[in-house]
């Protein structure tokens, strides 16, 4: 089974709204991980993860897209959370999004001088997001946009944490890695088989 079929097989036939993507529930370890290229705000899942900043009051990148699609009630709920530390994660409702919840996590702002600490923080983002998360969650590539984390290093961390987690925690039904660019998709497609080897 190739990775290409892995991520194609995991997407259901188009919904009534052609831009909305639904995923069917699946069982095996390999089937519990998907790669999707596109807009995370169009996924109908239990939760999507937001690459937020410590204020949780919105910003650019995927954070801006999520707040725009969720509507102003999301910022209102976020205000009641009084921010979030780097490496931590907090959950809210999804409001106007097709996903039920948003998990806001704050990745490290990458610095090559503090690469070890940044790696610990990014590991923590994925782990805490899975801890607070629900059965199905979709992750963007946290910290690798405006926060400058090198995509390959970040992807190794994302895949390693998720592999360990889905192996030991039954509550996670599916994790969807969401990429925006072709370059990031290539990185995930190359590294996914290392952590989730095809049978
Ligand atoms: N769907 C999926 N992925 C997306 C989308 C989308 N709609 N839009 C962007 N990406 P970034 P960071 C990808 O910069 O590096 C904000 O201002 C994007 O291509 O959104 O953690 C926050 O408020 C990249 O691969 O997040 C913080 O201040 C990935 O999402 C800061 O940016 C993450 O890029 C956080 O920076």
py3Dmol code that shows the C-alpha trace and the ligand (Angstrom):
import py3Dmol

protein = """\
ATOM      1  CA  UNK A   1       0.000   0.000   0.000  1.00  0.00           C
ATOM      2  CA  UNK A   2       1.554   3.295  -1.000  1.00  0.00           C
ATOM      3  CA  UNK A   3       1.282   6.552   0.819  1.00  0.00           C
ATOM      4  CA  UNK A   4      -0.586   8.081  -2.069  1.00  0.00           C
ATOM      5  CA  UNK A   5      -3.397   5.577  -1.663  1.00  0.00           C
ATOM      6  CA  UNK A   6      -3.157   6.038   2.086  1.00  0.00           C
ATOM      7  CA  UNK A   7      -4.170   9.612   1.888  1.00  0.00           C
ATOM      8  CA  UNK A   8      -6.588   9.246  -0.982  1.00  0.00           C
ATOM      9  CA  UNK A   9      -8.261   6.238   0.596  1.00  0.00           C
ATOM     10  CA  UNK A  10      -8.943   8.173   3.734  1.00  0.00           C
ATOM     11  CA  UNK A  11     -11.136  10.794   2.149  1.00  0.00           C
ATOM     12  CA  UNK A  12     -14.831  10.115   1.627  1.00  0.00           C
ATOM     13  CA  UNK A  13     -16.671  10.848  -1.584  1.00  0.00           C
ATOM     14  CA  UNK A  14     -17.397  14.572  -2.017  1.00  0.00           C
ATOM     15  CA  UNK A  15     -20.029  16.003   0.300  1.00  0.00           C
ATOM     16  CA  UNK A  16     -22.901  18.186  -0.887  1.00  0.00           C
ATOM     17  CA  UNK A  17     -20.593  21.150  -0.372  1.00  0.00           C
ATOM     18  CA  UNK A  18     -17.684  20.204  -2.666  1.00  0.00           C
ATOM     19  CA  UNK A  19     -15.216  22.245  -0.607  1.00  0.00           C
ATOM     20  CA  UNK A  20     -16.052  20.372   2.593  1.00  0.00           C
ATOM     21  CA  UNK A  21     -14.010  17.278   3.373  1.00  0.00           C
ATOM     22  CA  UNK A  22     -15.268  14.405   5.503  1.00  0.00           C
ATOM     23  CA  UNK A  23     -13.228  11.448   6.721  1.00  0.00           C
ATOM     24  CA  UNK A  24     -14.544   7.976   7.376  1.00  0.00           C
ATOM     25  CA  UNK A  25     -13.644   6.222  10.640  1.00  0.00           C
ATOM     26  CA  UNK A  26     -10.930   3.614  10.189  1.00  0.00           C
ATOM     27  CA  UNK A  27      -9.238   1.011  12.365  1.00  0.00           C
ATOM     28  CA  UNK A  28      -5.616   0.011  11.862  1.00  0.00           C
ATOM     29  CA  UNK A  29      -2.615   2.049  12.923  1.00  0.00           C
ATOM     30  CA  UNK A  30      -1.747   2.983   9.360  1.00  0.00           C
ATOM     31  CA  UNK A  31      -5.308   3.971   8.584  1.00  0.00           C
ATOM     32  CA  UNK A  32      -5.418   6.193  11.634  1.00  0.00           C
ATOM     33  CA  UNK A  33      -3.066   8.693  10.034  1.00  0.00           C
ATOM     34  CA  UNK A  34      -3.810  10.778   6.960  1.00  0.00           C
ATOM     35  CA  UNK A  35      -2.154  13.503   4.973  1.00  0.00           C
ATOM     36  CA  UNK A  36      -4.357  16.182   3.477  1.00  0.00           C
ATOM     37  CA  UNK A  37      -3.306  19.121   1.336  1.00  0.00           C
ATOM     38  CA  UNK A  38      -5.569  22.142   1.509  1.00  0.00           C
ATOM     39  CA  UNK A  39      -7.404  24.505   3.809  1.00  0.00           C
ATOM     40  CA  UNK A  40      -7.709  23.146   7.358  1.00  0.00           C
ATOM     41  CA  UNK A  41     -10.804  25.286   7.952  1.00  0.00           C
ATOM     42  CA  UNK A  42     -12.764  23.108   5.485  1.00  0.00           C
ATOM     43  CA  UNK A  43     -12.326  19.844   7.393  1.00  0.00           C
ATOM     44  CA  UNK A  44     -15.347  18.372   9.148  1.00  0.00           C
ATOM     45  CA  UNK A  45     -13.582  16.718  12.062  1.00  0.00           C
ATOM     46  CA  UNK A  46     -13.856  16.793  15.863  1.00  0.00           C
ATOM     47  CA  UNK A  47     -11.038  19.298  16.210  1.00  0.00           C
ATOM     48  CA  UNK A  48      -8.607  21.281  14.155  1.00  0.00           C
ATOM     49  CA  UNK A  49      -5.402  22.535  15.712  1.00  0.00           C
ATOM     50  CA  UNK A  50      -4.544  26.214  15.467  1.00  0.00           C
ATOM     51  CA  UNK A  51      -0.928  27.432  15.325  1.00  0.00           C
ATOM     52  CA  UNK A  52      -1.664  30.388  17.584  1.00  0.00           C
ATOM     53  CA  UNK A  53       0.413  32.927  19.520  1.00  0.00           C
ATOM     54  CA  UNK A  54       0.548  33.407  23.298  1.00  0.00           C
ATOM     55  CA  UNK A  55      -2.237  36.010  23.301  1.00  0.00           C
ATOM     56  CA  UNK A  56      -4.723  33.608  21.628  1.00  0.00           C
ATOM     57  CA  UNK A  57      -6.330  36.720  20.162  1.00  0.00           C
ATOM     58  CA  UNK A  58      -5.685  35.888  16.511  1.00  0.00           C
ATOM     59  CA  UNK A  59      -2.968  36.679  13.990  1.00  0.00           C
ATOM     60  CA  UNK A  60      -1.899  35.829  10.434  1.00  0.00           C
ATOM     61  CA  UNK A  61      -1.293  32.484   8.739  1.00  0.00           C
ATOM     62  CA  UNK A  62      -3.485  29.560   9.707  1.00  0.00           C
ATOM     63  CA  UNK A  63      -4.552  31.421  12.873  1.00  0.00           C
ATOM     64  CA  UNK A  64      -6.044  34.233  10.787  1.00  0.00           C
ATOM     65  CA  UNK A  65      -7.788  31.752   8.478  1.00  0.00           C
ATOM     66  CA  UNK A  66      -9.315  29.854  11.432  1.00  0.00           C
ATOM     67  CA  UNK A  67     -10.583  32.997  13.150  1.00  0.00           C
ATOM     68  CA  UNK A  68     -12.072  34.321   9.901  1.00  0.00           C
ATOM     69  CA  UNK A  69     -13.872  31.050   9.206  1.00  0.00           C
ATOM     70  CA  UNK A  70     -15.032  30.499  12.817  1.00  0.00           C
ATOM     71  CA  UNK A  71     -16.495  33.995  13.261  1.00  0.00           C
ATOM     72  CA  UNK A  72     -16.116  36.549  16.071  1.00  0.00           C
ATOM     73  CA  UNK A  73     -17.415  34.205  18.785  1.00  0.00           C
ATOM     74  CA  UNK A  74     -14.118  32.304  18.639  1.00  0.00           C
ATOM     75  CA  UNK A  75     -12.119  35.400  19.632  1.00  0.00           C
ATOM     76  CA  UNK A  76     -14.657  36.056  22.394  1.00  0.00           C
ATOM     77  CA  UNK A  77     -14.139  32.608  23.898  1.00  0.00           C
ATOM     78  CA  UNK A  78     -10.365  32.905  23.422  1.00  0.00           C
ATOM     79  CA  UNK A  79     -10.371  36.135  25.449  1.00  0.00           C
ATOM     80  CA  UNK A  80     -11.721  34.212  28.450  1.00  0.00           C
ATOM     81  CA  UNK A  81      -8.704  31.847  28.345  1.00  0.00           C
ATOM     82  CA  UNK A  82      -6.143  34.565  29.221  1.00  0.00           C
ATOM     83  CA  UNK A  83      -3.522  33.430  26.754  1.00  0.00           C
ATOM     84  CA  UNK A  84      -1.487  30.237  26.444  1.00  0.00           C
ATOM     85  CA  UNK A  85       2.169  29.428  27.171  1.00  0.00           C
ATOM     86  CA  UNK A  86       4.485  28.252  24.417  1.00  0.00           C
ATOM     87  CA  UNK A  87       4.252  24.458  24.237  1.00  0.00           C
ATOM     88  CA  UNK A  88       0.792  24.352  25.816  1.00  0.00           C
ATOM     89  CA  UNK A  89      -2.665  23.818  24.225  1.00  0.00           C
ATOM     90  CA  UNK A  90      -6.208  24.971  25.055  1.00  0.00           C
ATOM     91  CA  UNK A  91      -9.486  23.886  23.480  1.00  0.00           C
ATOM     92  CA  UNK A  92     -12.494  25.977  22.413  1.00  0.00           C
ATOM     93  CA  UNK A  93     -15.628  25.409  20.385  1.00  0.00           C
ATOM     94  CA  UNK A  94     -15.479  25.672  16.587  1.00  0.00           C
ATOM     95  CA  UNK A  95     -18.455  28.044  16.101  1.00  0.00           C
ATOM     96  CA  UNK A  96     -18.995  28.588  12.343  1.00  0.00           C
ATOM     97  CA  UNK A  97     -16.323  26.032  11.377  1.00  0.00           C
ATOM     98  CA  UNK A  98     -17.343  22.559  10.167  1.00  0.00           C
ATOM     99  CA  UNK A  99     -15.089  21.167  12.928  1.00  0.00           C
ATOM    100  CA  UNK A 100     -16.594  21.004  16.418  1.00  0.00           C
ATOM    101  CA  UNK A 101     -13.556  22.278  18.294  1.00  0.00           C
ATOM    102  CA  UNK A 102     -10.377  24.258  17.860  1.00  0.00           C
ATOM    103  CA  UNK A 103      -7.270  23.314  19.821  1.00  0.00           C
ATOM    104  CA  UNK A 104      -5.058  26.362  20.139  1.00  0.00           C
ATOM    105  CA  UNK A 105      -1.390  25.571  20.612  1.00  0.00           C
ATOM    106  CA  UNK A 106       1.548  27.954  20.694  1.00  0.00           C
ATOM    107  CA  UNK A 107       4.659  26.763  18.914  1.00  0.00           C
ATOM    108  CA  UNK A 108       8.166  28.102  19.534  1.00  0.00           C
ATOM    109  CA  UNK A 109       9.562  30.972  17.476  1.00  0.00           C
ATOM    110  CA  UNK A 110      12.503  29.116  15.951  1.00  0.00           C
ATOM    111  CA  UNK A 111      16.043  30.137  16.820  1.00  0.00           C
ATOM    112  CA  UNK A 112      19.019  28.025  15.741  1.00  0.00           C
ATOM    113  CA  UNK A 113      20.725  28.987  19.018  1.00  0.00           C
ATOM    114  CA  UNK A 114      17.984  27.367  21.087  1.00  0.00           C
ATOM    115  CA  UNK A 115      17.205  24.488  18.726  1.00  0.00           C
ATOM    116  CA  UNK A 116      17.021  21.891  21.527  1.00  0.00           C
ATOM    117  CA  UNK A 117      14.619  23.931  23.592  1.00  0.00           C
ATOM    118  CA  UNK A 118      12.552  24.702  20.490  1.00  0.00           C
ATOM    119  CA  UNK A 119      12.342  20.976  19.715  1.00  0.00           C
ATOM    120  CA  UNK A 120      11.116  20.312  23.268  1.00  0.00           C
ATOM    121  CA  UNK A 121       8.483  23.031  22.939  1.00  0.00           C
ATOM    122  CA  UNK A 122       7.260  21.766  19.573  1.00  0.00           C
ATOM    123  CA  UNK A 123       7.092  18.203  20.931  1.00  0.00           C
ATOM    124  CA  UNK A 124       5.034  19.536  23.806  1.00  0.00           C
ATOM    125  CA  UNK A 125       2.640  21.350  21.411  1.00  0.00           C
ATOM    126  CA  UNK A 126       1.752  18.103  19.662  1.00  0.00           C
ATOM    127  CA  UNK A 127       1.553  16.076  22.887  1.00  0.00           C
ATOM    128  CA  UNK A 128      -0.623  18.595  24.743  1.00  0.00           C
ATOM    129  CA  UNK A 129      -2.865  19.035  21.695  1.00  0.00           C
ATOM    130  CA  UNK A 130      -3.422  15.279  21.604  1.00  0.00           C
ATOM    131  CA  UNK A 131      -4.011  15.288  25.400  1.00  0.00           C
ATOM    132  CA  UNK A 132      -6.776  17.910  25.279  1.00  0.00           C
ATOM    133  CA  UNK A 133      -8.010  16.724  21.902  1.00  0.00           C
ATOM    134  CA  UNK A 134     -10.836  14.549  20.742  1.00  0.00           C
ATOM    135  CA  UNK A 135     -11.017  11.359  18.680  1.00  0.00           C
ATOM    136  CA  UNK A 136     -10.263  12.963  15.330  1.00  0.00           C
ATOM    137  CA  UNK A 137      -7.953  15.908  15.016  1.00  0.00           C
ATOM    138  CA  UNK A 138      -6.265  17.726  12.167  1.00  0.00           C
ATOM    139  CA  UNK A 139      -2.875  19.407  12.628  1.00  0.00           C
ATOM    140  CA  UNK A 140      -1.291  22.117  10.514  1.00  0.00           C
ATOM    141  CA  UNK A 141       2.487  22.219  10.456  1.00  0.00           C
ATOM    142  CA  UNK A 142       2.912  24.169  13.707  1.00  0.00           C
ATOM    143  CA  UNK A 143       5.692  26.804  13.874  1.00  0.00           C
ATOM    144  CA  UNK A 144       6.899  26.242  10.299  1.00  0.00           C
ATOM    145  CA  UNK A 145       5.355  29.392   8.779  1.00  0.00           C
ATOM    146  CA  UNK A 146       5.754  32.786  10.418  1.00  0.00           C
ATOM    147  CA  UNK A 147       7.624  31.191  13.369  1.00  0.00           C
ATOM    148  CA  UNK A 148      10.355  29.871  11.029  1.00  0.00           C
ATOM    149  CA  UNK A 149      10.855  26.288  12.262  1.00  0.00           C
ATOM    150  CA  UNK A 150      12.644  24.210   9.543  1.00  0.00           C
ATOM    151  CA  UNK A 151       9.976  22.016   7.956  1.00  0.00           C
ATOM    152  CA  UNK A 152      11.953  18.747   7.942  1.00  0.00           C
ATOM    153  CA  UNK A 153      12.932  18.949  11.604  1.00  0.00           C
ATOM    154  CA  UNK A 154       9.399  19.953  12.576  1.00  0.00           C
ATOM    155  CA  UNK A 155       7.877  17.102  10.572  1.00  0.00           C
ATOM    156  CA  UNK A 156      10.114  14.514  12.263  1.00  0.00           C
ATOM    157  CA  UNK A 157       8.866  15.813  15.610  1.00  0.00           C
ATOM    158  CA  UNK A 158       5.200  15.830  14.561  1.00  0.00           C
ATOM    159  CA  UNK A 159       5.342  12.282  13.200  1.00  0.00           C
ATOM    160  CA  UNK A 160       7.335  10.908  16.129  1.00  0.00           C
ATOM    161  CA  UNK A 161       4.949  12.287  18.755  1.00  0.00           C
ATOM    162  CA  UNK A 162       1.834  11.153  16.893  1.00  0.00           C
ATOM    163  CA  UNK A 163       3.239   7.675  16.215  1.00  0.00           C
ATOM    164  CA  UNK A 164       3.987   7.126  19.912  1.00  0.00           C
ATOM    165  CA  UNK A 165       0.616   8.556  20.898  1.00  0.00           C
ATOM    166  CA  UNK A 166      -1.665   6.589  18.575  1.00  0.00           C
ATOM    167  CA  UNK A 167       0.191   3.413  19.511  1.00  0.00           C
ATOM    168  CA  UNK A 168      -0.518   3.805  23.197  1.00  0.00           C
ATOM    169  CA  UNK A 169      -3.738   5.856  23.395  1.00  0.00           C
ATOM    170  CA  UNK A 170      -6.923   4.316  22.048  1.00  0.00           C
ATOM    171  CA  UNK A 171      -8.864   7.550  22.350  1.00  0.00           C
ATOM    172  CA  UNK A 172      -7.225   8.865  19.189  1.00  0.00           C
ATOM    173  CA  UNK A 173      -9.138   7.503  16.207  1.00  0.00           C
ATOM    174  CA  UNK A 174      -7.466   9.543  13.533  1.00  0.00           C
ATOM    175  CA  UNK A 175      -4.841  12.235  13.104  1.00  0.00           C
ATOM    176  CA  UNK A 176      -4.810  14.237   9.886  1.00  0.00           C
ATOM    177  CA  UNK A 177      -1.667  16.147   8.976  1.00  0.00           C
ATOM    178  CA  UNK A 178      -2.636  19.162   6.910  1.00  0.00           C
ATOM    179  CA  UNK A 179      -0.171  20.802   4.560  1.00  0.00           C
ATOM    180  CA  UNK A 180      -0.635  23.879   2.474  1.00  0.00           C
ATOM    181  CA  UNK A 181       2.319  23.959   0.052  1.00  0.00           C
ATOM    182  CA  UNK A 182       3.589  21.323  -2.391  1.00  0.00           C
ATOM    183  CA  UNK A 183       7.039  21.548  -0.766  1.00  0.00           C
ATOM    184  CA  UNK A 184       5.600  20.676   2.660  1.00  0.00           C
ATOM    185  CA  UNK A 185       3.522  17.876   1.152  1.00  0.00           C
ATOM    186  CA  UNK A 186       6.702  16.357  -0.301  1.00  0.00           C
ATOM    187  CA  UNK A 187       8.383  16.446   3.118  1.00  0.00           C
ATOM    188  CA  UNK A 188       5.453  14.656   4.780  1.00  0.00           C
ATOM    189  CA  UNK A 189       5.162  12.116   1.978  1.00  0.00           C
ATOM    190  CA  UNK A 190       8.849  11.285   2.303  1.00  0.00           C
ATOM    191  CA  UNK A 191       8.848  11.001   6.095  1.00  0.00           C
ATOM    192  CA  UNK A 192       5.442   9.384   6.778  1.00  0.00           C
ATOM    193  CA  UNK A 193       6.594   5.884   5.744  1.00  0.00           C
ATOM    194  CA  UNK A 194       9.443   6.071   8.293  1.00  0.00           C
ATOM    195  CA  UNK A 195       7.004   6.484  11.178  1.00  0.00           C
ATOM    196  CA  UNK A 196       4.004   4.642   9.708  1.00  0.00           C
ATOM    197  CA  UNK A 197       5.566   1.944   7.528  1.00  0.00           C
ATOM    198  CA  UNK A 198       3.253   0.413   4.926  1.00  0.00           C
ATOM    199  CA  UNK A 199       2.502  -3.231   5.723  1.00  0.00           C
TER     200      UNK A 199
END
"""
ligand_1 = """\
36
LIG
N -4.849 25.556 6.177
C -3.792 24.761 6.426
N -2.534 25.216 6.600
C -2.342 26.555 6.506
C -3.392 27.459 6.252
C -4.704 26.906 6.085
N -5.780 27.675 5.854
N -2.867 28.721 6.231
C -1.540 28.605 6.462
N -1.214 27.301 6.614
P 1.709 29.795 10.379
P 3.358 29.495 12.817
C 0.102 26.683 6.907
O 2.563 30.939 9.942
O 4.607 29.340 12.008
C 0.203 33.690 13.344
O 0.256 35.076 13.149
C 1.338 27.464 6.548
O 1.633 27.320 5.166
O 0.247 29.937 10.266
O 3.143 28.548 13.961
C -0.040 33.325 14.809
O -0.918 34.237 15.433
C 2.389 26.773 7.434
O 2.817 25.574 6.807
O 2.008 29.408 11.935
C 1.347 33.397 15.379
O 1.703 34.735 15.684
C 1.594 26.372 8.676
O 0.215 26.547 8.323
C 2.222 32.882 14.243
O 1.485 33.148 13.046
C 1.894 27.190 9.914
O 2.218 28.524 9.554
C 2.435 31.385 14.332
O 3.355 30.984 13.353
"""
view = py3Dmol.view(width=600, height=400)
view.addModel(protein, "pdb")
view.setStyle({"model": 0}, {"cartoon": {"style": "trace"}})
view.addModel(ligand_1, "xyz")
view.setStyle({"model": 1}, {"stick": {}})
view.zoomTo()
view.show()
